[in-house]
Amino acid sequence: MTDTPDFTIKTLGKCSIPNPMADSYGEYVSFVADDERTLYDTALRDVTARDCGLEALPSMEVAGPRELIYFDPAKTRAGVVACGGLCPGINNVVRGITLCLYHQYGVRKIYGFQYGYEGFIPKYKHDTIALTPDYVDSIHEKGGSVLASSRGEQSPEEIVDCLDRMDINMLFTIGGDGTMRGALAIAEEVAKREMNIAVVGIPKTIDNDISFTDTSFGFQTAYSVAIDSIRSAHVEAKGAPNGVGLVKLMGRHSGFIACFATMAQPDVNFVIIPETPFELDGPGGFYEALRKRLERRGHAVVVVAEGAGQDLFRSTGQTLVNRKTDASGNVKLKDIGTFLRDGIGDWFKEHDIDVNVKYIDPSYLIRSVPANPIDSVFCGQLARNSVHAAMTGRTELLIGNWKREFVHVPIHTAISKRKKVDPHHGLWRSVLETTGQPPLVNK
């Protein structure tokens, strides 16, 4: 039976205030009707499988400005926070939110909370930043985040206490899965206290693993920058006899960066991601496939996602169960990159074959760069749509991009499952066609 996600959007109350954008843009403003929706299923087979009428098909609320809004701009105070790891485009989103609130709606009190959710907690003593058009004027030209960031859970009760003290009406949370779980906890605490505070998320994750959105900001830039490392690995591999260029890219649970970077820079011969099992030894394993490649062509380029092959560490007693977690509760991964680097060297040495392995880990180089033009445009669209949603009193949602349409996705739905590369879908087939690699398993 086909699953039916819950796309119901919560609101704080009835909208009755005319949107000031009507005065600014006149006949050129294009408001979105509240009943405007886009279908969740786009493939005919999926629509047919539901075996129901058109009105019963699951659909998502289209994002954008409404003719009537909930909050009075003159009395509105907004907060912006970014959590988790750095990512290209954070500053673009902060700038986009600030400028839309200020210029389109006339909101003058906009606060940036520093170092993630720590910024709300008194004991950390982090100052807030007054976000103004002058302050955000050129921040999009820089990498990193003007708000800085941090990982780890903080008390939603204390966060809401802070919002209450500062009379903040809307909170914009920029981050990935963990950030959105925190945002949902904040929204639930707000609802428990019967307060009128809108909580709206903007999906940020280099891994592109948030569900019900085609992409998250920073992803396009990430794989665009990653191709430089692949290019270097290819040059190094061809520069030595039996040269192997090994590149480790981000991707804890989802191998999207590895896949897209490979297709963008098609010098890669093997891609290893968390979603596809692989074996090292045996006639169908990775080492033997690599040997055949070197025998045939004299060099090879290998791309591995950081979360791949974690089961290989069980032989050393380092299982997922007994490993430590980071501040966000994520299991600390073992380094598959250095593991493969050393493993390749040892295996070929045992077989009396000389091999030259060059290992590249560009992780922090990718995280810290400014957004590229495509991501920059995308960040601005996400930012403005998040403001439009908050001004209408919509809450507990994030702004998604679904089949080229910006939509509202309930946070609880977005975090209900993690988006991963489907090994039986066209993306992985395209990767295999690009690399020509075998399955890397013994049958």
Residue pairs with C-beta under 8 A, 6 or more apart in sequence:
2 46
2 49
2 50
4 50
4 58
5 40
5 58
5 212
5 413
5 416
6 410
6 412
6 413
7 40
7 58
7 59
7 60
7 61
7 408
7 409
7 410
7 413
8 410
9 61
9 394
9 396
9 397
9 408
9 410
10 394
10 395
10 396
10 397
10 410
11 70
11 392
11 393
11 394
11 395
12 70
12 196
12 198
12 393
12 394
12 395
13 70
13 196
13 393
14 70
15 66
15 68
15 69
15 70
15 392
15 393
16 68
16 70
17 68
17 69
17 70
17 71
17 72
18 67
18 68
18 69
19 29
19 31
19 65
19 66
19 67
19 68
19 69
19 391
20 73
20 104
20 105
20 106
21 29
21 65
21 104
21 105
22 29
22 31
22 67
24 104
29 65
30 64
30 65
31 64
31 65
31 66
31 67
32 62
32 63
32 64
32 65
32 66
34 61
34 66
36 61
36 62
37 59
37 60
37 61
37 62
38 59
38 60
38 62
38 402
38 403
38 405
38 407
39 47
39 57
39 58
39 59
39 60
40 57
40 58
40 59
40 60
40 402
41 47
41 50
41 57
41 58
42 403
47 57
50 56
50 57
50 58
60 212
60 400
60 402
60 405
60 407
60 408
60 409
61 407
61 408
62 405
62 406
62 407
62 408
63 385
63 388
63 389
63 399
63 406
63 407
63 408
64 385
64 388
64 406
65 104
65 388
65 391
66 388
66 391
66 392
68 392
69 105
69 391
69 392
69 393
70 198
70 391
70 392
70 393
71 169
71 170
71 198
71 390
71 391
71 393
73 105
73 106
73 107
73 391
74 106
75 169
76 101
76 105
76 107
76 109
76 169
76 170
76 391
77 107
77 109
77 110
77 111
77 166
77 167
77 168
77 169
77 170
78 97
78 101
78 107
78 109
78 110
78 111
78 168
78 169
78 170
78 171
78 172
78 390
79 110
79 111
79 112
79 113
79 163
79 166
79 168
79 170
79 171
79 172
80 94
80 97
80 98
80 110
80 111
80 112
80 113
80 131
80 147
80 171
80 172
80 174
81 112
81 113
81 116
81 117
81 119
81 120
81 147
81 171
81 172
81 173
81 174
82 90
82 93
82 94
82 116
82 145
82 147
82 148
82 149
82 174
82 175
82 204
83 116
83 117
83 149
83 150
83 151
83 173
83 174
83 175
83 178
83 179
83 182
84 116
84 149
84 151
84 175
84 176
84 178
84 179
84 204
84 205
84 328
85 149
85 151
85 206
85 367
86 143
86 144
86 145
86 149
86 367
86 368
87 204
87 205
87 206
87 217
87 218
87 222
87 367
88 143
88 206
88 217
88 218
88 221
88 222
88 225
88 366
88 367
88 369
88 370
88 371
88 372
88 375
89 204
89 217
89 218
89 221
89 371
89 375
89 376
89 378
89 379
90 144
90 145
90 147
90 149
90 174
90 204
90 218
91 136
91 139
91 140
91 142
91 143
91 144
91 145
91 146
91 370
91 371
92 140
92 217
92 371
92 375
92 376
92 379
92 380
92 383
93 174
93 202
93 204
93 217
93 379
93 382
93 383
94 112
94 131
94 136
94 139
94 145
94 146
94 147
94 174
94 383
95 136
95 139
95 140
95 383
96 379
96 380
96 382
96 383
96 384
97 110
97 131
97 172
97 383
97 386
97 387
98 110
98 131
98 132
98 133
98 135
98 136
99 133
99 136
100 383
100 384
100 387
100 388
101 107
101 110
101 387
102 108
102 110
102 132
102 133
103 133
104 384
104 387
105 387
105 391
110 130
110 131
110 132
111 128
111 129
111 130
111 131
111 166
111 168
112 128
112 129
112 130
112 131
112 146
112 147
113 119
113 120
113 126
113 128
113 129
113 147
114 126
114 127
114 128
114 129
114 147
114 148
115 124
115 126
115 147
115 148
115 149
115 150
116 148
116 149
116 150
116 151
116 152
116 154
116 175
116 179
117 150
117 152
117 153
117 154
117 159
117 182
118 124
118 126
118 150
118 152
118 154
119 126
119 128
119 147
120 154
120 158
120 159
120 162
120 163
121 154
121 155
121 158
121 159
121 162
122 158
122 162
129 135
129 146
129 147
136 146
139 146
140 370
140 371
140 376
140 379
141 370
142 370
143 368
143 369
143 370
144 368
150 327
151 178
151 326
151 327
151 328
152 327
152 328
153 182
153 328
153 329
154 182
156 182
156 185
156 186
156 188
156 189
157 189
159 186
159 189
160 186
160 189
160 190
160 193
160 195
160 197
163 171
163 186
163 190
163 195
163 197
164 193
164 195
168 197
169 196
169 197
169 198
170 197
170 198
170 199
170 200
170 390
170 391
171 183
171 186
171 197
171 198
171 199
171 200
172 200
172 201
172 202
172 386
172 387
172 390
173 179
173 180
173 182
173 183
173 186
173 199
173 200
173 201
173 202
174 201
174 202
174 204
175 182
175 183
175 201
175 202
175 203
175 204
175 205
176 203
176 204
176 205
176 207
176 209
176 210
176 216
177 205
177 209
177 210
177 415
177 418
178 328
178 329
178 330
179 201
179 204
180 201
180 203
180 210
180 398
180 411
180 414
180 415
181 415
183 199
183 201
183 396
183 398
183 411
184 199
184 396
184 411
184 412
184 415
186 199
187 197
187 199
187 395
187 396
187 411
188 396
190 197
190 199
190 395
196 393
197 395
198 389
198 390
198 393
198 394
198 395
199 395
199 396
199 411
200 386
200 389
200 390
200 394
200 395
200 397
200 398
200 399
201 386
201 397
201 398
201 399
201 411
201 414
202 217
202 382
202 383
202 386
202 398
202 399
203 210
203 213
203 216
203 217
203 382
203 398
203 399
203 400
203 414
204 216
204 217
204 218
205 216
205 218
205 219
206 218
206 219
206 222
206 250
206 257
206 366
206 367
207 219
207 250
207 251
207 252
207 253
207 254
207 256
207 257
208 215
208 216
208 219
208 254
208 256
208 257
208 419
209 216
209 252
209 253
209 254
209 256
209 418
209 419
209 420
210 216
210 398
210 414
210 415
210 418
210 419
211 413
211 414
211 415
211 416
211 417
211 418
211 419
212 400
212 402
212 409
212 413
212 414
213 398
213 400
213 401
213 402
213 409
213 414
214 400
214 401
214 402
214 403
214 404
215 378
215 401
217 371
217 375
217 378
217 379
217 382
218 371
218 375
219 256
219 257
219 260
219 375
220 372
220 374
220 375
220 378
221 366
221 369
221 370
221 371
221 372
221 374
221 375
222 250
222 257
222 366
222 367
223 256
223 257
223 260
223 261
223 264
224 264
224 372
225 362
225 365
225 366
225 369
226 247
226 249
226 257
226 261
226 362
226 366
227 261
227 264
227 265
228 362
229 247
229 249
229 360
229 362
229 365
230 245
230 247
230 261
230 262
230 265
230 267
230 268
230 301
230 303
231 265
231 267
232 245
232 360
233 245
233 246
233 247
233 267
233 301
233 358
233 360
234 245
234 265
234 267
234 299
234 301
235 245
236 243
236 245
236 358
237 243
237 244
237 245
237 299
237 300
237 301
237 358
238 298
238 299
240 299
240 356
240 358
241 298
241 354
241 356
242 294
242 298
242 299
242 348
242 353
242 354
242 355
242 356
243 298
243 299
243 300
243 355
243 356
243 358
244 290
244 294
244 299
244 300
244 301
244 302
244 344
244 355
244 356
244 357
244 358
245 299
245 300
245 301
245 302
245 358
245 360
246 302
246 304
246 337
246 340
246 341
246 344
246 357
246 358
246 359
246 360
247 301
247 302
247 303
247 304
247 360
247 361
247 362
248 303
248 304
248 305
248 306
248 335
248 336
248 337
248 359
248 360
248 361
248 363
249 257
249 258
249 261
249 303
249 304
249 305
249 306
249 362
249 363
249 366
250 257
250 305
250 306
250 363
250 366
250 367
251 257
251 258
251 273
251 274
251 305
251 306
251 307
251 308
252 274
252 306
252 307
252 330
252 333
253 274
253 307
253 418
253 420
254 273
254 274
254 275
254 305
254 307
254 418
254 419
254 420
254 421
255 271
255 273
255 274
255 275
255 276
255 305
255 307
255 308
255 420
255 421
256 421
257 305
258 271
258 272
258 273
258 303
258 304
258 305
259 271
259 273
259 421
259 427
259 428
259 430
259 431
261 303
262 268
262 271
262 303
262 431
262 434
262 435
263 430
263 431
263 434
266 434
266 435
267 301
268 301
268 302
268 303
268 434
268 435
269 293
269 300
269 301
269 302
269 435
269 436
269 437
270 286
270 289
270 290
270 293
270 300
270 301
270 302
270 303
270 435
270 437
270 440
271 302
271 303
271 304
271 431
271 435
271 437
272 278
272 286
272 302
272 303
272 304
272 305
272 308
272 309
272 336
272 440
273 304
273 305
273 308
273 421
274 305
274 307
274 308
274 310
274 420
275 420
275 421
275 422
275 423
275 428
276 421
276 423
276 428
276 440
277 311
277 441
278 285
278 286
278 308
278 309
278 440
278 441
279 285
279 286
279 440
279 441
279 442
280 286
280 287
280 312
280 343
280 347
281 287
281 288
281 347
282 288
282 442
283 442
284 438
284 439
284 440
284 441
284 442
284 443
285 440
285 441
285 442
286 440
287 343
287 344
287 347
287 348
289 437
289 438
289 440
290 300
290 302
290 344
291 348
291 351
291 353
293 300
294 300
294 353
294 355
302 340
304 336
304 337
304 340
305 336
306 333
306 335
306 336
306 337
306 363
307 333
307 336
308 336
309 336
309 339
309 340
310 320
310 333
310 334
310 336
312 336
312 339
313 319
313 334
313 339
318 334
320 331
323 331
323 332
323 334
324 331
324 332
325 331
325 332
326 332
337 359
337 361
338 359
341 357
341 359
344 355
344 357
345 355
345 357
348 354
348 355
349 355
371 379
378 401
381 406
382 399
382 401
382 406
385 399
385 406
386 399
389 397
389 399
389 408
394 408
396 410
396 411
396 412
397 408
397 409
397 410
397 411
398 408
398 409
398 411
398 414
399 406
399 407
399 408
399 409
400 406
400 407
400 408
400 409
400 414
401 407
402 409
421 427
421 428
422 428
